[in-house]
Amino acid sequence: MTDLATHTLDHYAEHGFAVVRGLFDAEEVEAVRTAIGRIVDAGTESSEAMIQMEPSVLDGTATVATRELGVRKLFRMAMHDPFFREFARHDAMAGWARRVLGGPVMLMQSMLLMKPPVVSGEKVWHQDNAYFRLVPNDVIGFWVACDDTNVDNGCMHVVPGSHRSGILPHTGEGDLYGLATPPEYGSAAVLPVPLRAGDALLFHGELCHGTPPNQTDSRRRALQYHYAALGAHSGARDAEIPEV
Ligand SMILES: O=C(O)CCC(=O)C(=O)O
């Protein structure tokens, strides 16, 4: 293993996350952006099953120039779309997942988080395994920036070391299910993780994280896959791909 890989694994173990620069190149990022547009425009039963609109667009209190600019997320696209199913097997992610989790992995979940300008809100602070409830908690998330991200457009924010706290109390419903006592953006405990398009945040399933609203005129798209150790079990939901 290279020194960089060892450093990445050590950082992940200690802090619950690591940044991998340039996990995907510009061509791969562009292919993801193109696939997003294709799904949003497809109008098929399976494409519509993935699309979740921003609440304000859905209830008509906000209007957007194109449908894609009102999409909050594309959910479980590896289950519905062959491009994203194949992408889940990309060694850039699956290889890291196997290295971090120490053996074969399954794809637990896939999402595209669109965070469009103006109409998007905060993603509340949470731990992903509060949703999955996997035992043991051997689950890793990949959050890949598909645009350059920063504090203003809603980059990921994390609480380093919080993966060692166990699952903390959560409250709320659906996308608003989050930490009962969330940290404050800008406080000493919270670290913003700005990324360039193609960079990835690797994060433990029990790391506390959240994203503020996108306050810019630009897009902030992100690709997210979660992999779990094959032996991890959840009564709550099945893996999207049983072995990757
Ligand atoms: O990309 C975002 O805004 C947050 C994504 C996230 O943490 C999640 O959906 O679990």
The ligand as a Tripos MOL2 file, in Angstrom:
@<TRIPOS>MOLECULE
LIG
   10     9     1     0     0
SMALL
NO_CHARGES

@<TRIPOS>ATOM
      1 O1        -25.5860   16.1980   -0.0010 O.co2     1 LIG1
      2 C1        -26.2130   16.5820    0.9750 C.2       1 LIG1
      3 O2        -26.7540   17.6840    0.9730 O.co2     1 LIG1
      4 C2        -26.3110   15.7610    2.2330 C.3       1 LIG1
      5 C3        -26.3710   14.3280    1.9430 C.3       1 LIG1
      6 C4        -26.5560   13.4770    3.1360 C.2       1 LIG1
      7 O3        -25.8850   13.6100    4.0980 O.2       1 LIG1
      8 C5        -27.5650   12.4330    3.1180 C.2       1 LIG1
      9 O4        -28.4960   12.4940    2.3270 O.co2     1 LIG1
     10 O5        -27.4500   11.5020    3.9470 O.co2     1 LIG1
@<TRIPOS>BOND
     1     1     2 2
     2     2     3 1
     3     2     4 1
     4     4     5 1
     5     5     6 1
     6     6     7 2
     7     6     8 1
     8     8     9 2
     9     8    10 1
@<TRIPOS>SUBSTRUCTURE
     1 LIG1         1 GROUP 0 **** ****
